[in-house]
């Protein structure tokens, strides 16, 4: 039987100048986070590393900057303020390469905080709803502290670890964070219609979480034999799986399984994936590996952007020079889909912000990051249509993208671009 301690006792192992990795998304272990943060007066210069984490991030309080510094591999809303406040940094990295940073000790870890299911009778726990780089972190950190939760789904795939790999166990029965979907707007629904029109039967899908992906999924009920090879998914896929629209029968990689590295949604989603062999959780250097993604015929990658310039450059991680999110897995899947036989790489976004600012622009804002280059982009979709950029000249791209910009901005975008030349 493994030794159970309190969260307060477990985090005593964290020392000043340590580097701590926290499991991502809905698996962020809140009790351990709270207990670690409570030690702020006795800790100095502890670096907290993670992708986006759901829930509270109290260590990101700028008032605790002498104790904690946040190093984000993908910037979530709960830590975005740290970059301006000076108690946070951003490390650009493809999600496919994040495990490598730990495996090769490019980023050395002292502590990893994880959130697992209750061990089975053989002593194995599941990493549940988030694997991403956590396995690599566990293998290379000096100390592993686990929050063990009876509400954590036991998922199938690679995210299984034995109790002997864990140094400290903290029990809890907390509910996982939930992400409830809202009804897509009229604009999002139109985008969903256009994107769905690009998806053929027997395609394999990658998409994120949000109203546009949900709008797309809602329009696929009459499709046949779709697959799922993605880095994340939510409730929108469940009904398509139950109705045999998504069955994975024509995938090449992990045929007959829905492949992902993390997921977040409602309790229905967590109950659905619990002990469900159809859902396979793998580390992100597997799910996001271009060499694997491209092997799926008709691979369809659906991603979004903050803005797209009229030559096809995609900014998805910053607003000008202000970092907003991260590189994530967009390029992994855009490239994988474009190399797939009959694959389609899609950037889908509303033509304008809610304040009416065009998101199709003559030039990206000064300092904006190019996550996906103009050479990688194939399709750009707004509520005004589809622009197919593959094989197009710059002049043809400008026309195609102006045509799907908001009508109020088309003339100005066109004129401004050519004034820049």
C-alpha positions in Angstrom: 0.0 0.0 0.0 1.3 3.4 -0.9 1.9 6.1 1.7 -0.7 8.8 1.9 0.3 12.3 3.2 -1.4 15.7 3.4 -0.9 18.2 0.6 0.9 20.4 3.1 3.3 17.6 4.0 3.9 16.6 0.4 4.9 20.0 -0.9 7.5 20.5 1.9 9.9 18.8 -0.5 9.8 21.9 -2.8 12.8 24.1 -2.0 13.8 27.6 -3.1 15.3 27.7 -6.6 13.5 24.5 -7.7 11.7 24.2 -11.0 8.2 22.6 -10.8 6.1 21.3 -13.7 2.3 21.2 -13.3 0.1 18.8 -15.3 -2.0 20.7 -17.8 -5.6 21.7 -18.5 -8.3 20.1 -16.4 -5.8 17.8 -14.7 -4.1 20.7 -12.8 -3.9 19.5 -9.2 -5.5 22.3 -7.3 -4.9 21.0 -3.8 -1.2 20.7 -4.4 -1.1 24.1 -6.1 -2.8 25.7 -3.1 -0.5 24.0 -0.6 2.6 25.0 -2.6 1.4 28.6 -2.8 0.7 28.7 0.9 4.4 28.3 1.5 5.3 31.5 -0.4 6.8 33.2 2.6 9.5 30.5 3.0 10.1 29.9 -0.7 12.2 32.1 -3.1 12.7 31.9 -6.9 10.7 28.8 -7.6 10.0 28.5 -11.3 6.5 27.1 -12.2 6.3 25.6 -15.7 3.2 24.5 -17.5 1.0 24.6 -20.5 -2.5 26.1 -20.0 -3.9 25.1 -16.7 -7.6 25.2 -15.7 -8.7 26.5 -12.3 -6.9 29.0 -10.1 -3.2 29.8 -10.4 -2.6 31.7 -7.1 1.2 31.4 -7.5 0.9 33.8 -10.5 -0.1 36.7 -8.1 2.5 39.4 -8.9 2.7 40.1 -5.1 4.4 36.7 -4.8 7.0 37.4 -7.5 9.9 36.9 -5.0 8.6 33.4 -4.4 7.3 32.2 -7.8 8.1 32.9 -11.4 5.7 31.5 -14.1 7.2 30.0 -17.2 4.4 29.3 -19.7 4.7 27.0 -22.7 1.2 28.1 -23.6 -0.3 31.2 -21.9 -3.7 30.7 -20.3 -6.0 33.5 -19.2 -5.2 32.9 -15.5 -1.5 33.7 -16.0 -1.5 36.1 -18.9 -1.0 39.1 -16.6 2.3 37.8 -15.4 4.2 38.8 -18.6 3.4 42.5 -18.1 3.8 42.3 -14.3 7.3 40.8 -14.6 6.6 37.6 -12.7 6.1 35.5 -15.9 7.9 34.4 -19.0 6.9 32.6 -22.2 8.9 29.8 -23.9 7.8 29.2 -27.5 7.7 25.5 -28.4 5.7 23.2 -30.6 3.5 21.0 -28.5 5.1 18.0 -30.3 8.5 19.0 -29.0 7.7 19.9 -25.4 8.4 16.4 -24.0 11.9 16.6 -25.7 12.8 19.6 -23.5 12.4 17.4 -20.5 13.8 14.2 -22.0 17.0 15.9 -23.0 17.2 18.0 -19.8 17.2 21.2 -21.9 14.8 22.2 -19.1 15.7 20.3 -15.9 12.9 19.6 -13.5 13.1 19.1 -9.8 9.4 18.5 -9.0 6.3 17.5 -11.0 2.8 17.9 -9.6 0.3 15.5 -11.2 -3.3 14.4 -10.8 -4.2 10.8 -11.2 -6.9 8.2 -10.9 -7.1 5.8 -8.0 -4.7 2.9 -8.5 -6.1 -0.3 -9.8 -5.5 -3.7 -8.0 -2.2 -3.9 -9.9 -1.0 -0.6 -8.6 -1.4 1.4 -11.8 -2.8 4.9 -12.0 -4.1 6.9 -15.0 -3.1 10.4 -15.8 -6.7 10.8 -16.8 -7.6 13.8 -18.9 -4.2 15.2 -19.7 -1.0 13.4 -20.8 0.8 16.1 -23.0 4.4 16.3 -21.6 3.6 14.8 -18.2 5.1 11.4 -18.8 8.4 13.0 -19.8 8.3 15.2 -16.8 7.7 12.2 -14.5 10.6 10.3 -16.0 13.0 13.2 -15.6 12.0 15.1 -12.4 13.7 14.3 -9.1 10.4 14.1 -7.2 6.8 13.2 -8.3 3.9 14.4 -6.2 0.4 13.0 -7.1 -3.0 14.2 -6.2 -5.1 11.0 -6.3 -8.7 11.6 -7.1 -11.6 9.1 -7.4 -13.2 11.6 -9.8 -10.3 11.4 -12.3 -11.4 9.2 -15.2 -9.3 6.2 -15.9 -8.3 6.7 -19.5 -6.7 4.2 -21.8 -3.5 4.7 -23.8 0.0 5.7 -22.7 -0.8 7.7 -19.7 -0.5 4.8 -17.2 2.0 4.9 -14.4 2.7 2.6 -11.5 2.6 3.7 -7.9 6.3 3.0 -7.6 6.9 6.0 -9.9 5.2 8.4 -7.4 7.0 9.7 -4.3 4.1 11.3 -2.4 0.3 10.7 -2.6 -2.4 13.2 -1.6 -6.0 12.0 -1.7 -8.9 14.1 -2.8 -12.4 13.8 -4.2 -12.7 17.1 -6.0 -14.7 17.6 -9.2 -12.7 18.3 -12.3 -12.9 21.7 -13.9 -15.7 21.8 -16.5 -15.9 23.7 -19.8 -19.5 24.0 -20.9 -20.1 24.9 -24.6 -22.4 27.7 -25.6 -24.6 28.0 -28.7 -22.6 29.1 -31.7 -23.4 32.6 -33.0 -24.8 33.2 -36.5 -21.2 34.1 -37.7 -19.8 30.9 -36.1 -22.5 28.8 -37.6 -21.8 30.2 -41.1 -18.1 29.4 -40.6 -19.1 25.9 -39.5 -21.1 25.4 -42.7 -18.1 26.4 -44.9 -15.6 24.2 -43.0 -17.9 21.2 -43.0 -18.2 21.5 -46.7 -14.5 20.8 -47.0 -14.8 17.6 -45.0 -15.3 14.4 -47.0 -16.4 11.0 -45.7 -13.5 8.9 -44.3 -11.6 12.1 -43.2 -9.7 12.2 -40.0 -10.2 15.3 -37.9 -8.1 17.6 -35.7 -9.8 20.6 -34.1 -9.7 22.5 -30.9 -12.3 23.4 -28.3 -14.8 26.2 -28.8 -17.9 27.4 -30.7 -16.4 27.1 -34.2 -15.3 23.5 -33.7 -18.7 22.7 -32.2 -20.4 24.4 -35.1 -18.4 22.2 -37.5 -19.1 19.0 -35.6 -22.9 19.7 -35.5 -22.9 19.7 -39.3 -21.2 16.3 -39.7 -24.1 14.1 -38.6 -24.6 12.7 -42.1 -21.0 12.0 -42.7 -19.6 8.5 -42.7 -16.5 6.8 -41.2 -14.7 9.8 -39.8 -11.7 9.5 -37.6 -10.3 11.6 -34.8 -6.5 12.3 -34.4 -6.2 15.6 -32.4 -4.4 17.1 -29.5 -7.7 17.9 -27.6 -11.4 17.5 -27.8 -14.6 18.2 -25.9 -18.2 17.1 -25.7 -18.9 17.9 -29.3 -17.5 14.5 -30.5 -19.5 12.3 -28.2 -22.8 12.1 -30.2 -20.8 11.6 -33.4 -19.0 8.6 -31.9 -22.2 7.1 -30.5 -23.9 7.4 -33.9 -20.9 5.8 -35.6 -20.1 8.9 -37.6 -16.7 8.9 -35.9 -15.4 5.4 -35.8 -11.8 5.7 -36.9 -12.1 2.8 -39.3 -10.2 4.4 -42.1 -7.4 6.0 -40.1 -3.9 4.8 -40.5 -2.6 5.7 -37.1 -4.4 4.1 -34.2 -7.1 2.8 -36.4 -10.4 2.3 -34.7 -9.5 4.7 -31.8 -10.0 8.4 -31.1 -6.5 9.7 -30.4 -5.8 12.8 -28.2 -3.4 14.1 -25.6 -5.8 16.1 -23.4 -9.5 16.8 -23.1 -11.8 19.1 -21.2 -15.6 19.4 -21.1 -18.6 18.5 -19.0 -19.1 15.6 -16.6 -20.7 13.8 -19.5 -17.4 13.8 -21.3 -15.4 12.7 -18.2 -17.9 9.8 -17.6 -17.7 8.9 -21.3 -14.0 8.5 -21.5 -13.7 6.7 -18.2 -12.4 3.1 -18.9 -13.4 3.6 -22.6 -10.9 1.8 -24.9 -12.1 3.8 -27.9 -10.4 6.9 -26.5 -6.6 6.6 -26.5 -4.5 9.2 -24.6 -0.9 9.6 -25.8 1.9 12.0 -25.1 2.1 15.1 -27.3 5.2 14.0 -29.1 3.1 11.2 -30.5 -0.3 12.8 -31.1 1.4 15.9 -32.7 4.1 14.1 -34.6 3.9 15.3 -38.2 5.3 12.0 -39.4 2.3 10.2 -37.9 -0.4 12.8 -38.6 0.4 12.8 -42.4 -0.1 9.0 -42.6 -3.9 9.5 -42.1 -5.5 10.0 -45.5 -7.8 13.0 -45.8 -6.4 14.5 -42.6 -8.3 17.7 -41.9 -6.7 20.2 -39.5 -9.0 23.0 -38.3 -7.3 25.8 -36.4 -7.9 29.5 -35.7 -6.0 32.7 -35.6 -5.9 36.2 -34.1 -5.3 37.7 -37.5 -4.2 36.7 -41.0 -2.5 39.0 -43.4 -3.5 39.0 -47.1 -0.4 37.0 -48.1 -1.5 34.2 -45.8 0.7 34.7 -42.7 -1.1 33.5 -39.6 -0.6 35.1 -36.2 -2.2 32.9 -33.5 -0.1 33.6 -30.4 0.2 37.3 -29.9 -1.6 40.7 -30.3 1.2 42.7 -31.8 4.2 42.0 -29.5 2.0 41.2 -26.5 2.0 37.5 -26.0 -1.5 36.1 -25.7 -1.5 32.3 -26.0 1.2 30.2 -27.6 2.4 28.2 -30.6 0.7 25.1 -29.3 0.1 22.4 -31.9 -1.2 24.5 -34.8 1.9 24.0 -37.0 2.2 20.3 -36.1 -1.3 19.7 -37.6 -1.3 22.2 -40.4 1.8 20.6 -41.7 0.7 17.1 -41.1 -2.7 17.7 -42.8 -1.0 19.4 -45.8 1.2 16.4 -46.3 -1.6 13.9 -45.9 -3.1 12.3 -49.1 -6.1 14.5 -49.9 -5.6 16.3 -46.6 -6.8 19.8 -45.9 -5.2 22.4 -43.7 -7.7 25.0 -42.6 -7.5 28.3 -40.6 -11.1 29.4 -39.6 -11.9 32.7 -38.0 -14.5 35.4 -37.9 -13.8 38.2 -40.4 -13.8 40.8 -37.6 -13.6 41.1 -33.9 -16.6 41.9 -31.8 -15.5 45.5 -31.9 -15.6 45.5 -35.6 -11.8 45.4 -36.2 -10.9 43.3 -39.3 -9.0 40.1 -38.7 -8.0 39.9 -42.3 -5.3 42.6 -42.5 -2.9 44.2 -45.0 0.0 43.4 -42.7 0.4 41.8 -39.3 0.7 44.2 -36.4 4.3 45.2 -35.5 5.9 42.4 -33.4 3.2 39.9 -34.2 4.3 36.3 -34.3 3.9 34.1 -37.4 2.8 30.8 -36.1 1.9 29.4 -39.5 3.8 30.7 -42.5 2.2 31.8 -45.8 3.8 28.7 -47.4 2.0 26.4 -45.0 -1.5 27.8 -45.3 -4.0 26.1 -47.6 -7.5 27.2 -46.7 -8.7 30.3 -44.8 -12.4 30.4 -43.9 -14.5 33.2 -42.6 -18.3 33.7 -42.5 -18.0 35.2 -46.0 -16.5 32.1 -47.6 -13.4 30.0 -48.3 -10.1 31.2 -49.7 -8.0 28.4 -51.2 -4.4 29.8 -51.1 -2.4 26.7 -52.1 -0.5 27.3 -55.3 -1.7 30.9 -55.5 0.5 33.9 -56.2 0.7 36.7 -53.7 -1.6 38.8 -56.0 -4.1 36.0 -56.2 -3.9 35.5 -52.4 -4.6 39.1 -51.8 -7.8 39.0 -53.9 -9.0 35.7 -52.3 -8.5 36.9 -48.8 -10.0 40.4 -49.5 -13.1 38.6 -50.9 -13.7 36.8 -47.5 -12.9 39.8 -45.3 -15.8 41.8 -43.8 -17.4 44.0 -46.6 -16.9 47.1 -44.5 -13.1 46.6 -44.7 -12.4 45.1 -48.1 -11.6 48.3 -50.0 -9.3 49.6 -47.3 -7.5 46.3 -46.9 -6.8 46.1 -50.6 -5.7 49.7 -50.9 -3.5 49.6 -47.8 -1.7 46.4 -48.9 -0.7 47.8 -52.2 0.3 51.1 -50.6 2.8 49.1 -48.5 4.6 47.8 -51.6 
